[in-house]
Amino acid sequence: MKRIGISTGGGDAPGLNAVIRAAVKTAIHHYNCEVFGIRDGLDGLLFPGGVIPLDFSSVRGILPRGGTILGTASRANPFARKVERDGKVVIEDVSDQVYESIRAHNLDALLLIGGDGTLNIARKLYDLGLPVIGVPKTIDNDVGGTEYTFGFDTAVGTAMEAIDRLHTTAESHHRVMVLEVMGRDAGFIALHAGLAGGADVILIPEIPFTRSAVCRKVTERIRNQAFFSIIVVAEGAHEAGGEKIYTRSGDEIAQARLGGMGAYVADFVAQSCQVETRVTVLGHLQRGGSPSAFDRVLATRFGAAAVRAAAEGKFGHMVTLQCGRITTVPLAEALAVPKRVDVYGDAIQTARDLTICLGDG
Ligand code: F6P
């Protein structure tokens, strides 16, 4: 192994730079390799100057930095890319160009860091015969085959701090504060931040909610002289028999954008419980900023392990955390079943034991 490429794809997550730093250091120090960063997802393979050399000086000081020094692209799938042809926007498969570019750059290994979108692309590139290793990232923690993705712990910390802040103002004004957090299909951020911040109601995509269950909890608290409540809502939560709420519909390339469930919950609670409600949408604050210690360590372990996996020729695999140990799993296996909150698991049971309303019942 002489030349390694690194790319970060999809939405950013705190810890991406820690992976890049660890991979660069391991590859140069331990394997005497040359390392190249691909800019803006895989787009850098398609434009001049999009592949840049990375050395010790390129990664100096980036461990605590959020974002990614390589840039990322959320909608840059080479198998379905939006391009302009004769003034018209069309979808094209440019994977052959990506393939050629990887070959032309003589990359013996390509580390693709991303969530399920990017990892699916990684798997397809591997199927074309490219030497790809996946590194799982997402604040949502919804990638299968790994106990944790880096970025999640930092996002939970940010959401927990928001709940702490909302608590003091909720209590002072006797209000119900609704916090909408990210979580498209998985409610890990809402559940963990809600537990850490002492929420009264936690609504997640895995457990459809009823208005009556939510309002019952709020009125019961008022009856017990607790004149405020904190409700944490994952953006992908939905009412039993209802739909998720979107602010923008998707198309062949862009996913539909979720948002508005917090406001929806605040409205019906205000009307049914006769209380004042306010909504905070935490949004991309959860994606930005410096990674937590846990995420720095996990991302660093993933980065070093990805280079080791490449050296061992474990292409088509993804590095993963299982039972506290870093190992690898075939991408196909990891992507077969997306990770979701186990509704019969210990965290949910704990929430129920603490009389936190999960919107059902
Ligand atoms: O996948 C992570 C995530 O944070 C989702 O929870 C959210 O729906 C999505 O990214 C938003 O991404 P963007 O605004 O970059 O399209």
Residues whose N, C-alpha, C, O or C-beta is under 5 A from the ligand:
A	BS01	F6P	G11 D140 M182 G183 R184
